[in-house]
Amino acid sequence: MITFVVVGIVGLALVLISMILGEFIELGDGAVSGTSLGVGAIVFGATGAIVVSNDLPVVLAYVGSAVLAALAVLLVAVLTAKLRASDDAVPVSLVGVQGTATSDISPATGEVSLDAAHELERRLAWADEPIPSGARVVVLEQSGTRVRVRRYFPND
């Protein structure tokens, strides 16, 4: 029983370290990672502890734990690969997008709400000239999550 508890604790430690430091173990181009090994160790330890505590044969505990741990590692690897494939790593350019000033905008600070379909929140903004709250704006430049805007006139 102690073996299963120790393996489970080591697995938990692997998962926590992988969450904090990132994947420090990656084998086979990410097929096996610190996270998947940690989850496998947790499943191995938990399954073994459950089997042994129910007075079932020790051989069943080791074989069953190993099979379920291998399945858990495989499942985590597949789910992680799908998650990586769905990553939207390409940033969207907001230059040219129109919006509305939600606060007074100065050369130092301000806030806008942009009309782009993927924009659900307000963004911090700055402008070369003061822009009053409620005025229409257009994005000239993007710096991280902040945007530089100018007042937009429909005849532009």
C-alpha positions as CSV (number, residue, x, y, z in Angstrom):
1,M,0.0,0.0,0.0
2,I,2.8,2.4,0.8
3,T,4.3,1.9,-2.6
4,F,1.1,3.1,-4.3
5,V,0.8,6.1,-2.0
6,V,4.4,7.2,-2.6
7,V,4.0,6.8,-6.4
8,G,0.8,8.9,-6.2
9,I,2.5,11.6,-4.2
10,V,5.4,11.7,-6.7
11,G,2.8,12.0,-9.5
12,L,1.1,14.9,-7.8
13,A,4.5,16.6,-7.4
14,L,5.2,16.1,-11.1
15,V,1.9,17.6,-12.1
16,L,2.4,20.6,-9.8
17,I,5.9,21.2,-10.9
18,S,4.8,21.0,-14.6
19,M,2.1,23.5,-13.9
20,I,4.4,26.0,-12.2
21,L,7.6,25.6,-14.2
22,G,6.2,24.4,-17.5
23,E,6.9,21.1,-19.2
24,F,10.4,20.2,-18.0
25,I,10.1,16.6,-19.2
26,E,9.2,16.0,-22.9
27,L,9.8,12.8,-24.7
28,G,8.8,11.9,-28.3
29,D,8.0,15.4,-29.5
30,G,5.7,16.0,-26.5
31,A,4.0,12.6,-26.6
32,V,5.1,12.0,-23.1
33,S,5.4,15.0,-20.8
34,G,5.8,15.8,-17.1
35,T,2.1,16.4,-16.9
36,S,1.1,13.1,-18.5
37,L,3.6,11.1,-16.4
38,G,2.4,12.8,-13.3
39,V,-1.3,12.0,-14.1
40,G,-0.2,8.4,-14.9
41,A,1.5,8.1,-11.5
42,I,-1.5,9.5,-9.7
43,V,-3.8,7.0,-11.4
44,F,-1.3,4.2,-10.7
45,G,-1.1,5.1,-7.0
46,A,-4.9,5.6,-6.6
47,T,-5.8,2.4,-8.4
48,G,-3.3,0.4,-6.5
49,A,-4.4,1.8,-3.1
50,I,-8.0,1.1,-3.9
51,V,-7.4,-2.5,-4.9
52,V,-5.1,-3.2,-2.0
53,S,-7.5,-1.6,0.6
54,N,-10.3,-3.9,-0.7
55,D,-8.2,-7.0,0.0
56,L,-7.9,-8.0,-3.7
57,P,-4.8,-9.8,-5.0
58,V,-1.6,-7.7,-5.1
59,V,-0.9,-8.9,-8.6
60,L,-4.2,-7.4,-9.7
61,A,-3.2,-4.1,-8.0
62,Y,0.0,-3.8,-10.0
63,V,-1.3,-5.0,-13.3
64,G,-4.5,-3.0,-13.1
65,S,-2.7,0.1,-12.0
66,A,-0.2,-0.2,-14.7
67,V,-2.9,-0.6,-17.4
68,L,-4.9,2.3,-16.1
69,A,-1.8,4.5,-15.7
70,A,-0.8,3.8,-19.3
71,L,-4.3,4.7,-20.5
72,A,-4.2,7.9,-18.5
73,V,-0.8,8.9,-20.0
74,L,-2.2,8.3,-23.5
75,L,-5.4,10.2,-22.8
76,V,-3.5,13.2,-21.4
77,A,-1.1,13.2,-24.4
78,V,-4.0,13.1,-26.9
79,L,-5.8,15.9,-25.0
80,T,-2.7,18.0,-24.8
81,A,-2.0,17.6,-28.5
82,K,-5.5,18.7,-29.3
83,L,-5.2,21.7,-27.0
84,R,-1.9,22.7,-28.6
85,A,-3.4,22.4,-32.1
86,S,-6.3,24.7,-31.2
87,D,-3.9,27.5,-30.0
88,D,-4.6,30.8,-31.6
89,A,-1.0,32.0,-31.5
90,V,-1.3,34.4,-34.4
91,P,-2.2,37.9,-33.1
92,V,-4.9,39.8,-34.9
93,S,-4.0,43.3,-36.1
94,L,-6.3,46.0,-35.0
95,V,-4.9,48.7,-37.2
96,G,-7.8,50.3,-39.1
97,V,-10.5,49.1,-36.7
98,Q,-13.0,51.7,-35.6
99,G,-14.5,52.1,-32.2
100,T,-15.8,54.5,-29.5
101,A,-13.8,56.3,-26.8
102,T,-15.3,55.2,-23.5
103,S,-13.2,57.8,-21.6
104,D,-11.3,60.9,-22.4
105,I,-8.2,59.9,-24.3
106,S,-4.9,61.8,-23.9
107,P,-1.3,61.2,-25.0
108,A,-0.9,59.2,-21.8
109,T,-4.1,57.3,-21.2
110,G,-7.6,56.5,-22.2
111,E,-10.0,53.7,-23.0
112,V,-11.8,52.5,-26.1
113,S,-14.4,50.0,-27.1
114,L,-13.6,48.6,-30.6
115,D,-16.2,47.4,-33.1
116,A,-14.3,44.3,-34.2
117,A,-16.2,41.0,-33.8
118,H,-13.5,39.4,-31.7
119,E,-13.2,42.4,-29.3
120,L,-15.3,41.7,-26.2
121,E,-13.6,44.0,-23.8
122,R,-12.4,47.6,-23.7
123,R,-8.7,48.4,-24.4
124,L,-6.4,51.0,-23.0
125,A,-5.6,53.6,-25.6
126,W,-3.6,56.8,-26.2
127,A,-3.7,59.5,-28.8
128,D,-1.5,62.3,-30.1
129,E,-4.3,64.8,-29.5
130,P,-7.0,64.7,-26.8
131,I,-10.2,62.9,-27.8
132,P,-13.4,63.3,-25.7
133,S,-15.4,60.4,-24.4
134,G,-18.0,59.2,-26.8
135,A,-16.1,60.2,-29.9
136,R,-15.6,57.8,-32.8
137,V,-12.0,56.6,-33.2
138,V,-9.8,54.5,-35.5
139,V,-6.8,52.5,-34.5
140,L,-3.5,53.7,-35.9
141,E,-1.1,51.4,-34.1
142,Q,-1.1,48.5,-31.6
143,S,1.4,48.0,-28.8
144,G,0.6,44.8,-26.9
145,T,-2.9,45.2,-25.6
146,R,-2.9,49.0,-25.9
147,V,-3.8,50.9,-29.1
148,R,-3.0,54.4,-30.4
149,V,-6.0,56.0,-31.9
150,R,-7.1,59.2,-33.6
151,R,-10.5,60.7,-33.9
152,Y,-12.5,59.2,-36.8
153,F,-14.5,61.4,-39.1
154,P,-16.9,59.7,-41.6
155,N,-15.5,61.6,-44.5
156,D,-11.9,60.3,-43.9
